[in-house]
Amino acid sequence: GAVVSQHPSRVICKSGTSVKIECRSLDFQATTMFWYRQFPKQSLMLMATSNEGSKATYEQGVEKDKFLINHASLTLSTLTVTSAHPEDSSFYICSANRGRTYNEQFFGPGTRLTVL
Amino acid sequence: SQKIEQNSEALNIQEGKTATLTCNYTNYSPAYLQWYRQDPGRGPVFLLLIRENEKEKRKERLKVTFDTTLKQSLFHITASQPADSATYLCALDIGQAGTALIFGKGTTLSVSS
């Protein structure tokens, strides 16, 4: 149990286009999902916290107009990178909070975004 | 703000030995400390969690300790195997459902046969 999927796993796009990444909790409901970005040999950096039915909370330095987050249901959150540029190339990972006995978080397999 | 450091970027050991990874944090003690394994190009996978009032936790060949005086957690893999080669991340958890974890940079462990 407690599986989180991400789609797509890899995406290559041209500069200036928008890319949507989906994060789904497959067998549990997640009121909160998180989006992280990870550069090579670096830690996971939290971008935003996404709560079902409300606006996402963005971390300092993350442009909310560039990284659009929608948490439409208890099992789905999407991250749209708008007008992508090469510096947005990174590994994007989501996690979903089940939150039973402790702050249980389950991570998706990640999405590798390459912007040409 | 809370900071978390994993002292070694890389650790190389021989098969069969015990690997010991270190995680230090500043400021307040978290309610929990979580350890994850991350393979290249994959998301983190949960391994173990230790509460602030626990000194030690074990799971098969894994052992985690938590010293709130030293503000440190140690992660041990005994009888290490090449399949244990991966990046290991520690994460601070303040213990409130719906709050994000704060991750260290990770230590990349290589176990040679």
Interface residues (C-beta under 8 A of the other chain):
Chain A: V4 Q6 T31 T32 F34 Y36 K41 Q42 S43 L44 L46 T49 N51 F91 I93 S95 N97 G99 Y102 N103 E104 Q105 F106 F107 G108 P109 G110 R112
Chain B: E9 A31 Y32 Y36 G41 R42 G43 P44 V45 F46 L49 L89 D93 I94 G95 Q96 A97 G98 T99 A100 L101 I102 F103 G104 K105 G106
